[in-house]
Amino acid sequence: MHPQRSAINPLQRLQAKTTLKPIQFYCAAPEAKEVFILGDFNDWSPTSHPMKKGFDGTWQTSVTLGHGGHHYQFLVDGKRVNDPRAQGLARNLQGEKVSMILVS
C-alpha cells in the first residue's frame, strides 16, 4: 500500500500568508523625551505603541504585523517623522508622505 498523502488544497499553497510576525522598529532620536510609532496597524493612534530608549539614544519597539505592506511614522516629541531606514515611502489618504514596510 502507498502511504496516504494529506489532502491539501493546492491553492492553499498560493494564498497569502496569514501568520503574524514581530517586526523591530528603531528610531534614532537621542535628544527626544518620548517616541511612539503609529500606523495603519494601530489606526494611527499616537499613544498605543510607545518606544523604549536604549543606552545609545536609539528608540525601539516590536510590533506584530501580518503579511503585506504597512504604512507608519514615528511621533518624536509630538512631531511626525518618517523613518529614514524605511523600505520606501507611500502616501496616506491625505496625500502626505509616510514610511512603508513590506512583511512577508
Residue frames as qw, qx, qy, qz and C-alpha x, y, z in Angstrom:
[[0.000, 0.887, 0.461, 0.000, 0.00, 0.00, 0.00],
 [0.360, 0.491, -0.030, 0.793, 1.06, 3.52, -0.69],
 [0.222, -0.373, -0.510, 0.743, 1.24, 5.92, 2.23],
 [0.113, 0.830, 0.535, 0.113, -1.63, 8.36, 2.16],
 [0.294, 0.238, -0.003, 0.926, -0.89, 11.94, 1.31],
 [0.025, 0.502, 0.517, -0.693, -2.54, 14.67, 3.26],
 [0.278, 0.683, 0.599, 0.312, -5.41, 16.28, 1.40],
 [0.196, -0.561, -0.056, 0.802, -4.02, 19.80, 0.96],
 [0.467, 0.821, 0.322, -0.063, -5.75, 22.07, -1.46],
 [0.666, 0.171, 0.167, 0.707, -3.08, 23.20, -3.97],
 [0.070, 0.798, 0.182, 0.571, -4.49, 26.73, -3.87],
 [0.598, -0.792, -0.100, 0.075, -3.72, 26.96, -0.16],
 [0.737, -0.196, 0.130, 0.634, -0.04, 26.97, -1.02],
 [0.347, 0.431, 0.288, 0.782, -0.56, 30.04, -3.21],
 [0.259, -0.874, -0.354, -0.207, -2.57, 32.10, -0.75],
 [0.095, 0.721, -0.336, 0.598, -1.05, 35.00, 1.14],
 [0.444, -0.035, -0.755, 0.481, 0.39, 34.14, 4.50],
 [0.444, -0.728, -0.291, -0.433, -1.91, 34.75, 7.42],
 [0.725, -0.339, -0.379, 0.465, 0.75, 34.46, 10.08],
 [0.130, -0.979, 0.039, -0.154, 1.83, 37.38, 12.20],
 [0.799, 0.044, -0.231, 0.553, 5.45, 38.16, 12.98],
 [0.361, -0.842, -0.109, 0.386, 7.19, 40.60, 15.30],
 [0.558, 0.620, 0.065, 0.547, 8.96, 43.42, 13.46],
 [0.515, -0.514, -0.187, 0.660, 11.58, 45.55, 15.21],
 [0.254, 0.873, 0.179, 0.377, 11.47, 49.30, 14.62],
 [0.591, -0.332, -0.146, 0.721, 14.29, 51.69, 15.52],
 [0.147, 0.926, 0.201, 0.283, 14.26, 55.49, 15.67],
 [0.595, -0.005, -0.207, 0.776, 17.45, 57.50, 16.17],
 [0.141, -0.809, -0.160, -0.547, 16.35, 60.43, 18.31],
 [0.589, -0.064, -0.569, 0.571, 18.82, 60.74, 21.21],
 [0.023, 0.117, -0.265, 0.957, 17.50, 64.12, 22.37],
 [0.492, -0.377, -0.473, -0.626, 13.82, 63.10, 22.35],
 [0.344, -0.264, 0.600, -0.672, 11.82, 62.87, 25.56],
 [0.647, 0.160, 0.686, -0.292, 9.27, 60.40, 24.11],
 [0.257, 0.303, -0.676, -0.621, 8.80, 58.48, 20.86],
 [0.693, 0.210, 0.586, -0.364, 5.82, 56.47, 19.62],
 [0.051, -0.072, 0.790, 0.607, 5.18, 54.53, 16.44],
 [0.534, 0.425, 0.435, -0.587, 1.86, 54.98, 14.71],
 [0.079, 0.223, -0.755, -0.611, 0.50, 53.49, 11.53],
 [0.638, -0.043, -0.414, -0.648, -2.24, 51.60, 9.78],
 [0.552, -0.057, -0.822, 0.126, -1.65, 48.70, 12.19],
 [0.236, -0.371, -0.666, 0.602, -2.90, 50.76, 15.18],
 [0.096, 0.830, 0.527, 0.158, -5.33, 53.13, 13.43],
 [0.328, 0.588, -0.079, 0.735, -2.69, 55.88, 13.61],
 [0.586, -0.771, -0.249, -0.001, -3.04, 56.06, 17.40],
 [0.259, 0.785, -0.351, 0.439, -0.44, 58.50, 18.74],
 [0.347, -0.612, 0.558, -0.440, -0.10, 56.70, 22.09],
 [0.956, -0.103, 0.053, -0.270, -0.78, 52.97, 21.66],
 [0.933, 0.133, -0.093, 0.320, 2.80, 51.93, 20.80],
 [0.215, -0.935, 0.280, 0.040, 5.40, 53.75, 22.92],
 [0.784, 0.420, -0.361, 0.281, 9.04, 53.10, 22.10],
 [0.727, -0.648, 0.007, 0.224, 11.79, 52.49, 24.68],
 [0.234, 0.902, -0.354, 0.083, 15.02, 54.45, 24.68],
 [0.937, -0.010, -0.174, 0.303, 18.24, 52.45, 24.59],
 [0.595, -0.607, 0.042, 0.525, 21.59, 53.39, 26.07],
 [0.464, 0.010, 0.404, 0.788, 22.80, 54.64, 22.68],
 [0.184, 0.382, 0.066, -0.903, 19.86, 57.05, 22.28],
 [0.305, -0.006, -0.730, -0.612, 18.05, 54.85, 19.77],
 [0.608, 0.006, 0.412, -0.678, 14.39, 54.20, 20.49],
 [0.256, 0.122, -0.899, -0.333, 12.99, 50.76, 19.72],
 [0.652, 0.036, 0.480, -0.586, 9.88, 48.64, 19.86],
 [0.076, 0.000, 0.946, 0.314, 8.48, 45.47, 18.35],
 [0.588, 0.241, 0.126, -0.762, 5.14, 45.46, 16.53],
 [0.463, 0.098, 0.877, 0.084, 3.40, 42.27, 15.43],
 [0.409, 0.485, -0.206, -0.745, 2.40, 42.66, 11.78],
 [0.802, 0.278, 0.523, -0.083, 0.71, 40.49, 9.20],
 [0.558, 0.111, 0.566, 0.596, 1.81, 39.80, 5.64],
 [0.296, 0.809, 0.424, 0.280, 1.69, 42.77, 3.26],
 [0.327, 0.409, -0.067, 0.849, 2.55, 46.44, 3.14],
 [0.376, -0.746, -0.481, 0.266, 2.13, 48.70, 6.14],
 [0.205, 0.713, -0.007, 0.671, 2.35, 52.49, 6.43],
 [0.623, -0.621, -0.347, 0.325, 3.78, 54.12, 9.55],
 [0.215, 0.762, -0.195, 0.579, 5.55, 57.11, 11.08],
 [0.513, -0.215, -0.564, 0.611, 7.35, 57.93, 14.30],
 [0.220, -0.896, -0.211, -0.323, 5.95, 60.54, 16.67],
 [0.624, 0.020, -0.337, 0.705, 9.01, 62.25, 18.17],
 [0.148, -0.321, -0.379, 0.856, 8.08, 64.68, 20.95],
 [0.349, 0.634, 0.455, -0.519, 4.73, 65.28, 19.23],
 [0.329, 0.658, -0.353, -0.578, 6.11, 65.71, 15.69],
 [0.923, 0.252, 0.284, -0.063, 5.51, 63.11, 12.95],
 [0.045, -0.705, 0.629, 0.324, 8.73, 61.90, 11.37],
 [0.906, 0.322, -0.201, -0.185, 9.30, 59.41, 8.55],
 [0.824, -0.391, 0.367, 0.184, 11.73, 56.56, 9.04],
 [0.240, 0.769, -0.496, -0.324, 14.95, 57.12, 7.04],
 [0.185, -0.294, 0.934, 0.086, 15.50, 53.33, 7.21],
 [0.711, 0.319, 0.410, -0.475, 12.06, 52.51, 5.75],
 [0.574, 0.108, 0.725, 0.365, 11.79, 50.22, 2.75],
 [0.192, 0.403, 0.512, 0.734, 10.03, 53.00, 0.89],
 [0.150, 0.236, 0.293, -0.914, 7.66, 55.93, 1.04],
 [0.036, 0.499, 0.808, 0.310, 3.97, 55.99, 0.23],
 [0.178, -0.261, 0.000, -0.949, 1.15, 58.50, 0.50],
 [0.106, 0.294, 0.831, -0.461, -1.62, 58.34, 3.08],
 [0.184, 0.676, 0.705, 0.108, -5.25, 59.28, 2.40],
 [0.041, -0.921, -0.139, 0.361, -4.39, 62.97, 2.90],
 [0.647, 0.728, -0.064, 0.219, -1.61, 62.76, 0.29],
 [0.263, -0.854, 0.440, -0.082, 1.18, 63.10, 2.88],
 [0.599, 0.415, -0.678, 0.093, 4.35, 61.02, 2.61],
 [0.753, -0.501, 0.323, -0.278, 4.60, 58.18, 5.13],
 [0.085, -0.487, 0.866, 0.073, 7.08, 55.35, 5.67],
 [0.890, 0.123, -0.170, -0.405, 6.34, 51.91, 4.27],
 [0.246, -0.419, 0.873, -0.045, 7.43, 48.41, 5.26],
 [0.775, 0.138, -0.447, -0.426, 6.69, 45.12, 3.49],
 [0.501, -0.355, 0.733, -0.293, 6.24, 41.99, 5.60],
 [0.701, 0.236, -0.555, -0.380, 6.44, 38.54, 4.07]]
